[in-house]
Amino acid sequence: MDVHCCITPSTPFEAAFDLLFVRGRFEQYFPSCWEFCEAMGAPADDIWVQAICTCRLMQLLPHPMLGVLLLCDEMCSLEESKVTWLLARECCVSVVDVEVLVRVMRIFCQREEVLFDGAWRTAALYEFRPRRQWLQFGKDAAADLAFTRMWWNQDAAPFLEACDGMRGAIFALAAEEQKSLQAKLFSMERASALDKMRRAKQNKDVCADAKKKPGDVVRLTKKGVNDAKEKAESEWRAHKAVLNRVRSALVMSSAVAFDDRLAEIVVNISVDYPCLFWQMKAIVHTRFAMDPTWEIERRLHGRTWFTMVEDSFEVLAKWAKQ
């Protein structure tokens, strides 16, 4: 059967879709959308041609919902955006018709899918939005995907993508952080003591020659090591107390969902106690286990601007009593 004779721009879209995509005849007869446009004798911006070429684009994309990245400008820093726009140009969809794009994505996407650790949900494609809101939806989707990529590019996270998504990585990192906390605090105290010794030696040194001389290596005495261990032990107890205070405040609170106000408080405490970064997250995700992990992380990483306060625990206590 010569598909060229069966399909013309006047063919109903449903019939053309059945032949070209349900039966798989597009790739069989047309090497590319450019050949398709030429065979149809219609301009690439014809709405019927655009619909067919957009369907072909959906087949070529790693996932059809990536089409939302065409609702905003190409982001050169986001690989998915670059790939989507490249394929769109190859499929003659470089000028996007918002209504056509959304309708075609709905055809190819399953209604209830969660993508990119929860950054995207295909159900959102079935909500009603005017054109301006769809364009904003595309910008937000690109930003949310970029955040997810950034999250997995954190120093520790890339090695844990095999975990059960973000949540699995968070708890694995929290366990590792807890296990190494005492050693890390001792290392910090030891480094601080050595730094003080070096500065004291420099202040006493009357020699203008800055070159290191043999025997100038600064070492801690046995007493210095013991002092560093005692300080580290004290800091370890203080850090454990911080975690207990946060955990108790969250348990005491009647809050049913994690919000931006609490995110601001948690970030304030995390800034003061950077060695508890992942353990703080684990406490939050345990308390608000019903909230999507991705949404909590998005709030913690600054969906809004945070205000830094002097006494974050005082603010936490007031929040818990409300």
Beta strands, then each sheet from edge to edge (+ up, - down):
strand 1: 114-115
strand 2: 120-121
sheet 1: 1+ 2-
end
